[in-house]
Structure formats: structure tokens, C-alpha cells
Amino acid sequence: MDPSPLRSEEPVWELRVDLGTDPITGKRKQLSRTFHGPARAADQALRDLVDQQAPSRSDGVGATFGQLLDQWLEESERLELSPTTLRTYRAQVEHTIRPALGKVRLNRLTPQNLDALYGAMKEAGKSPKTIRNHHAIISTALHQAVRWGWVRTNVAERAKPPRLSHTRVSVPPLEVVRTVIDAAERRDPRLAPLLMLAALTGMRRGELCALRWSDVDLDSGNVLVARSVVVVPNGLVEKSTKTGRDRSVALDPVGVALLAQHSVRMSQWAREAGAEMAPNAFVFSPFVEATTPFRPDNVTSFFIRVRNEVGASNVRLHDLRHFTATQLIGAGVDVRTVAGRLGHSDPSVTLRVYSHALEARDRAAAAVMGGILDPSARRSIEVAGDRHDAGTPPDDDH
């Protein structure tokens, strides 16, 4: 920043910002502006000018938000995000985010742009959860841009997506779960044990499909949950669990007997077909060799047919997971243990999703404290104690 030799009533400054080397011409690029005012104001004007510019072209100068989204999606794929997650991201980007914001230059993107998008989505009938999912994509992409040095701040942090109202998860009654599993056994004994194991353990659909017999230890009564199966355009792929962590889920005698019987059945089906089960066979497979797992979407389709057959059309396959969690919490199992069985990354997730299941325990806790502190209850206890003392001689040895 150099003072200009021009004379005026106040100092005149030439503000210069180095934009780095142009990757096409190889020449250094600078941006110059003239500023009238005192030195302190000129310093601030220079900082403002720098903030308005992205770094060099090779690091995003002139990039649009759409170009950032392209780079962010490529980076997400490199980081091996779930194919299902990537498909969801791409669909939301292409259907909604890119048409609205794709041509906006990154250094001109404002919180107002984002608020306008969220408002338009709300007017189009999109739910607060859907809008917040789009906001999460935008915010994550902009966070990546900050990490790369393309922009200096994440404007999504100052945007205002709608608040989410907490809704209770749908939990099927015990009788309905039993009825659905019984109907599944009659319809297809290869898939009925999968539904039963889902209700016993709370495992996710993809985790159940990915389960291999090498993950099952019937002697110790444990199942290792280490993978998940997802559907991709070319078929199926195995990936890590949703949290990226393996977990061991204990089985009770019912679960052990279930899988032991299923193993015997699978061996029998293979022998009847003149085949042999693969050494690393899947626990749930449509083929006697069990080299290929059931497709998760086919499992859902099967569940829908069964639940409709028994008149439980409002029950979803994922509700078996909710059933497991609420039954465990209602039985007094601590939330940390429940979170571990479900594969939640943090017990706070379990608390947030299943807070309603804690209400009955909260009422029981209130009754305990009422019994302790209620004066009338104390008096009845004291009277009973006095009567007992009056009829019992003192014990000198006590």
C-alpha cells in the first residue's frame, strides 16, 4: 500500500492485492484500487479488499458455488462415503442446490442467498428436516472451501434454516412384531430369522444383510457387526458400518437358538440342492451356496408384503430397531448400553431419539421420591415402626 503523489485535502492511497500467479499465463496478478482517507481507514479498506478476493486462481479465484460442489463431491467420494449417502448428496445438489446457487461466485455468496433458498423450499412444501439436510450439504461444502483456502468464512454459519420440532419415533406394539415375524416364517423361512434378529438386536438392515457366519460365535453368544451392504447402480457393495466402527452384540439363548436352527436349515437346503455352502457364507442369502447376501431393498419389499398381509401397513422395517431400543430402555437398561447395541456414535443420539421412552421411568422415579418425602407416607412408616418397637424387646447384643 503506497501513498499517491497526487495532492488533495486528504491522503490518497493505492491499495494493491497480490492475486498470485495466473496458471494460464504464468504472470503475477495484482488488483489495485485508489482510496482517499487517513492511514487507519486505508488499512481497513485494504483488509476489506483482501477479504473480497478469493486466493489465486489455482485455489479457487473466480470459482462458482457449483464448481465448489463438484470438487466437494469428488472429495467425498475419495473419502469413501457410503454410496447411498453420496447418491443422496448428488440428488439434492442437482435437483435443488445447483439450480438455485450454482452460478453464484463463492466470494459473492451471502447468508441472504441461503435464506432465500430455504424460504423458497418452505413455500414449495418441503419439510424442515429436508431443508436442514440441504443446509448441511451447503455448510459442509463451504467448510471444505474454508479448509482449502477458497473463501475465508463459511457464510452458512450465519444462515437460518428452519428449526426441527422433535417428533416421537413410531414403535410397533409387541403383539404386532410377533405377528409379523410369524407371518414371515410362513412366507419365507430364509428371511424370517433376519426379521427376528433385527428385533432382538436392533441391527440396521444393511448390517444384517452383511452378516457372515464367520462373524457369529454361537459358543460365546456374540455377533460381530463389522460391515454393511448397500445397493449401488452396478449391484451390491460392502462397506463399513454407519459409524465406521465395529461392535460386538451379545445374544441371549433365544438369539443363539435362532441362529443355530437357521444354520442347520441352510446346510439342509444346500444338501438338498446338491451344493455346498461357501466357507465364508452369508448368514442371510437367497442362494444355497450363500455367496451373495440379500439385497437390502428386497428385504424391505419382503417386510412390506408381510406387514400388509397382517394388517400392519403403518409399520416400517426400521421400526423394529425402534422397538428394540424402547423395550430395552423401558426395561431399565442404561442408555450407554443401548447405544452400544444399536451402534450409535454417542449415547446423546440415543437420548435424543428415544427420549419419550424415558418418560415411564421418569414417572417411576417421581413416585419413588414422593414415597420418600411425602409427610403422610412418612407418618405411616413411623407409626408402623413404633408398633413394631413396642412389641419387640430390645436386643442387647445388636
C-alpha positions in Angstrom: 0.0 0.0 0.0 1.7 3.2 -1.2 0.6 6.8 -0.8 -0.1 8.5 -4.1 2.0 11.6 -5.1 -1.3 13.4 -6.0 -2.2 16.3 -3.8 -5.6 16.7 -2.2 -7.2 17.7 1.1 -6.8 14.2 2.4 -4.2 11.4 1.7 -4.8 9.3 -1.4 -3.6 5.7 -1.3 -3.2 3.0 -3.9 -4.3 -0.4 -2.5 -2.7 -3.4 -4.1 -3.7 -7.1 -3.5 -1.5 -9.9 -4.8 -3.6 -12.5 -6.6 -0.8 -14.9 -7.1 0.4 -16.4 -10.4 -2.1 -16.9 -13.3 -1.8 -20.7 -14.1 -2.5 -19.9 -17.8 -0.1 -17.0 -18.5 2.4 -17.7 -15.7 2.4 -14.0 -14.8 1.8 -12.5 -11.4 -1.5 -10.8 -11.0 -2.4 -7.8 -8.8 -5.6 -5.9 -8.1 -5.3 -2.1 -7.5 -7.7 0.4 -6.0 -7.4 4.1 -5.1 -8.5 5.1 -1.7 -9.0 8.6 -0.2 -8.6 8.9 3.6 -6.4 8.6 6.6 -3.9 5.8 7.1 -6.0 3.8 9.6 -9.0 3.9 7.2 -6.8 2.9 4.3 -5.6 -0.1 6.3 -9.1 -1.2 6.9 -10.0 -0.7 3.2 -7.1 -2.9 2.2 -8.2 -5.6 4.6 -11.8 -5.4 3.2 -10.4 -5.6 -0.4 -8.4 -8.7 0.5 -11.5 -10.3 2.1 -13.5 -9.7 -1.0 -11.0 -11.7 -3.1 -10.5 -15.5 -3.2 -6.9 -16.7 -3.3 -5.1 -17.4 -6.6 -6.9 -19.0 -9.5 -5.4 -22.3 -8.8 -7.0 -22.1 -5.4 -10.5 -21.0 -6.3 -10.4 -17.4 -7.6 -13.4 -16.8 -9.6 -14.9 -20.2 -8.7 -18.7 -20.5 -8.5 -20.5 -22.4 -5.8 -21.4 -25.0 -8.4 -17.7 -25.6 -9.0 -17.1 -26.0 -5.3 -19.9 -28.5 -5.1 -18.3 -30.6 -7.9 -14.9 -30.6 -6.1 -16.6 -31.3 -2.7 -18.5 -34.3 -4.1 -15.3 -35.7 -5.6 -13.5 -35.3 -2.3 -16.4 -37.0 -0.5 -16.1 -39.9 -2.9 -12.4 -40.1 -2.3 -13.1 -40.3 1.4 -15.2 -43.3 0.7 -18.5 -42.1 2.0 -21.4 -44.5 1.8 -22.6 -44.9 -1.8 -26.1 -44.4 -0.5 -25.1 -41.1 1.1 -23.3 -40.0 -2.0 -26.4 -40.7 -4.1 -28.5 -38.6 -1.7 -26.0 -35.8 -1.8 -25.8 -35.7 -5.6 -29.6 -35.8 -5.9 -30.0 -32.9 -3.5 -27.3 -30.9 -5.2 -28.6 -31.5 -8.8 -32.3 -31.1 -8.0 -32.2 -28.1 -5.7 -28.9 -26.5 -4.7 -27.2 -26.2 -8.0 -30.2 -24.7 -9.9 -30.5 -22.0 -7.2 -26.9 -21.2 -6.2 -24.6 -23.0 -8.7 -23.8 -19.9 -10.7 -23.1 -17.6 -7.7 -19.4 -16.8 -7.3 -18.1 -18.0 -4.0 -16.9 -14.6 -2.9 -20.3 -13.2 -3.5 -22.3 -15.9 -1.8 -24.2 -14.4 1.2 -26.3 -15.7 4.1 -29.2 -14.0 2.4 -28.8 -16.2 -0.7 -29.1 -19.3 1.5 -32.1 -17.9 3.5 -33.8 -17.2 0.2 -33.3 -20.8 -0.9 -34.6 -22.1 2.4 -37.7 -19.8 2.1 -38.4 -21.0 -1.4 -38.1 -24.6 -0.3 -40.6 -24.0 2.5 -43.0 -22.4 0.1 -42.7 -25.4 -2.1 -43.9 -27.6 0.7 -40.5 -29.1 1.8 -40.3 -30.2 5.4 -37.9 -28.5 7.9 -35.9 -31.8 8.0 -35.5 -31.8 4.2 -34.4 -28.1 4.3 -31.9 -28.7 7.1 -30.5 -31.7 5.2 -29.8 -29.3 2.2 -28.4 -26.7 4.6 -26.0 -29.4 6.0 -24.7 -30.1 2.5 -24.2 -26.4 1.8 -22.4 -25.8 5.1 -20.2 -28.9 4.8 -19.1 -27.9 1.2 -18.4 -24.3 2.4 -16.4 -25.6 5.3 -14.3 -27.6 2.8 -13.8 -24.3 0.9 -12.5 -22.6 4.0 -10.1 -25.5 4.6 -8.9 -25.3 1.0 -8.4 -21.5 1.3 -11.1 -20.7 -1.4 -13.0 -18.5 1.0 -12.2 -17.0 4.4 -15.5 -17.6 6.2 -18.4 -20.1 6.0 -21.5 -17.9 5.3 -23.8 -20.9 6.0 -23.0 -20.4 9.7 -24.9 -17.1 9.6 -27.9 -18.5 7.6 -31.1 -19.5 9.3 -32.6 -22.9 8.3 -35.9 -23.8 10.0 -35.9 -25.3 13.4 -36.8 -29.0 13.8 -39.7 -30.0 16.0 -39.0 -33.2 17.9 -41.4 -36.0 16.9 -41.7 -39.3 18.5 -40.5 -42.3 16.6 -43.0 -44.9 15.6 -42.8 -48.0 17.8 -44.9 -51.1 16.9 -46.5 -53.0 19.8 -45.0 -56.3 20.9 -48.1 -58.2 19.5 -47.6 -56.7 16.1 -43.9 -57.6 16.0 -44.7 -61.2 16.9 -47.4 -61.4 14.3 -45.2 -60.0 11.5 -42.4 -62.4 12.3 -44.8 -65.4 12.5 -46.2 -64.4 9.1 -42.7 -64.0 7.7 -41.9 -67.6 8.8 -44.8 -68.9 6.9 -44.0 -66.9 3.8 -40.2 -67.3 3.6 -38.2 -69.1 6.3 -34.9 -67.8 4.8 -35.9 -64.2 5.7 -37.9 -64.6 8.9 -34.8 -65.2 11.1 -33.4 -61.9 9.7 -36.5 -60.0 11.0 -36.3 -61.8 14.3 -32.6 -60.9 14.7 -33.5 -57.3 13.8 -36.0 -57.2 16.7 -33.6 -58.9 19.1 -30.5 -56.8 18.4 -31.6 -53.6 16.8 -29.1 -54.1 14.0 -29.6 -52.0 10.8 -30.9 -53.5 7.6 -27.6 -53.3 5.8 -25.7 -54.7 8.8 -28.0 -57.8 8.9 -27.5 -58.4 5.2 -23.7 -58.1 5.5 -23.5 -60.6 8.4 -21.4 -63.7 7.7 -21.2 -66.9 9.7 -17.6 -66.0 10.5 -19.0 -63.0 12.4 -21.2 -65.3 14.6 -19.9 -67.1 17.7 -22.7 -69.3 19.0 -20.5 -70.7 21.8 -20.0 -67.3 23.4 -23.2 -65.9 22.2 -21.8 -62.9 20.3 -22.2 -61.4 16.9 -19.6 -59.1 15.4 -21.1 -56.2 13.4 -18.3 -55.0 11.1 -19.8 -54.3 7.7 -22.9 -53.1 5.9 -24.3 -53.9 2.5 -25.6 -51.1 0.3 -27.1 -51.0 -3.2 -25.2 -49.3 -5.9 -26.0 -48.9 -9.7 -24.0 -52.0 -10.6 -25.2 -54.2 -7.8 -24.1 -54.5 -4.1 -21.0 -53.4 -2.2 -19.9 -54.0 1.3 -18.7 -51.0 3.3 -18.0 -50.2 7.0 -20.8 -49.6 9.5 -22.5 -46.3 9.6 -20.2 -45.0 12.3 -17.1 -46.7 10.8 -16.7 -48.8 14.0 -17.1 -52.5 14.6 -19.2 -53.6 17.6 -20.0 -56.8 19.4 -23.6 -57.6 20.1 -24.4 -60.2 22.7 -27.1 -62.8 22.0 -29.4 -64.3 24.6 -30.4 -68.1 24.5 -33.3 -67.1 22.2 -30.9 -65.5 19.7 -28.4 -68.3 19.9 -31.1 -70.9 19.2 -32.5 -68.8 16.4 -29.2 -68.7 14.5 -28.3 -72.3 15.4 -31.5 -73.5 13.8 -31.1 -71.2 10.8 -27.6 -72.7 10.3 -29.0 -76.3 10.3 -31.6 -75.2 7.8 -29.2 -73.6 5.5 -27.0 -76.7 5.4 -30.0 -78.9 4.7 -31.1 -76.6 1.8 -27.6 -76.9 0.3 -27.5 -80.7 0.6 -31.0 -81.0 -1.0 -29.8 -78.9 -3.9 -26.6 -80.9 -4.3 -24.5 -77.9 -3.4 -22.2 -76.8 -0.5 -22.2 -73.6 1.5 -19.3 -71.3 0.9 -16.5 -71.2 3.5 -17.3 -67.5 4.3 -21.1 -67.8 3.7 -23.5 -65.0 4.4 -26.0 -65.7 7.2 -28.9 -64.5 5.1 -28.8 -65.3 1.4 -31.2 -66.1 -1.4 -28.8 -68.8 -2.7 -28.0 -72.1 -1.2 -24.2 -71.5 -1.5 -24.8 -68.2 0.4 -22.1 -66.4 -1.6 -24.3 -63.4 -2.1 -26.4 -61.6 0.5 -29.9 -60.5 0.3 -30.4 -57.0 -1.2 -31.4 -54.6 1.5 -34.2 -53.2 -0.8 -35.5 -56.7 -1.3 -35.6 -57.3 2.4 -37.7 -54.1 2.8 -40.0 -55.2 0.0 -40.5 -58.6 1.7 -41.2 -56.9 5.0 -43.8 -54.6 3.4 -45.6 -57.6 1.9 -45.7 -59.4 5.2 -46.8 -56.4 7.3 -49.6 -55.6 4.7 -50.7 -59.3 4.9 -51.3 -59.0 8.7 -52.9 -55.5 8.5 -49.9 -53.5 10.0 -49.4 -51.2 7.0 -48.1 -48.4 9.1 -45.1 -50.4 10.4 -41.7 -50.0 8.7 -38.8 -52.3 8.8 -36.7 -49.7 10.6 -39.4 -49.6 13.3 -38.0 -53.0 14.5 -34.9 -51.1 15.6 -37.0 -48.5 17.4 -38.9 -51.5 19.1 -35.6 -52.9 20.4 -34.4 -49.5 21.8 -37.7 -48.7 23.6 -38.1 -52.2 25.0 -34.5 -52.1 26.4 -34.9 -48.6 27.9 -38.3 -49.4 29.3 -36.8 -52.5 31.0 -34.2 -50.3 32.7 -31.2 -51.0 30.6 -28.8 -48.0 30.8 -28.7 -45.7 27.8 -25.0 -46.2 27.2 -25.5 -50.0 26.8 -28.5 -49.4 24.5 -26.4 -47.0 22.4 -23.6 -49.6 22.1 -26.0 -52.3 20.9 -27.6 -50.0 18.4 -24.3 -48.8 17.1 -24.9 -45.1 17.9 -21.8 -43.0 17.8 -22.8 -41.2 21.0 -25.3 -42.0 23.8 -26.7 -38.5 23.3 -28.1 -39.7 20.0 -30.0 -42.4 21.8 -31.3 -40.0 24.4 -32.5 -37.6 21.7 -34.2 -40.2 19.6 -35.8 -42.2 22.4 -36.4 -39.5 25.0 -40.1 -40.5 25.1 -39.2 -44.0 26.2 -37.6 -42.5 29.3 -40.9 -40.9 30.4 -42.3 -44.0 32.1 -39.0 -44.4 34.0 -39.2 -40.7 34.9 -42.7 -41.2 36.4 -41.5 -44.2 38.4 -38.6 -42.1 39.7 -41.1 -39.4 40.7 -43.2 -42.0 42.6 -40.1 -43.1 44.5 -39.2 -39.6 45.6 -42.8 -38.9 46.5 -42.9 -42.0 48.7 -39.7 -40.8 50.4 -40.7 -37.2 51.0 -44.5 -37.3 51.4 -45.3 -36.4 55.1 -48.3 -38.8 55.2 -46.2 -41.6 53.9 -43.5 -40.9 56.5 -46.0 -40.8 59.3 -47.4 -44.2 58.3 -43.9 -45.6 58.2 -43.1 -44.1 61.6 -46.4 -45.5 63.2 -45.6 -48.9 61.8 -42.1 -48.7 63.2 -43.4 -47.6 66.7 -45.8 -50.5 66.8 -43.0 -52.9 65.9 -40.7 -51.5 68.6 -43.4 -51.7 71.3 -43.9 -55.4 70.7 -40.2 -56.3 70.4 -37.9 -56.4 73.3 -34.6 -54.7 72.9 -31.7 -56.7 71.6 -28.7 -56.1 73.9 -26.4 -57.9 71.5 -27.2 -55.8 68.5 
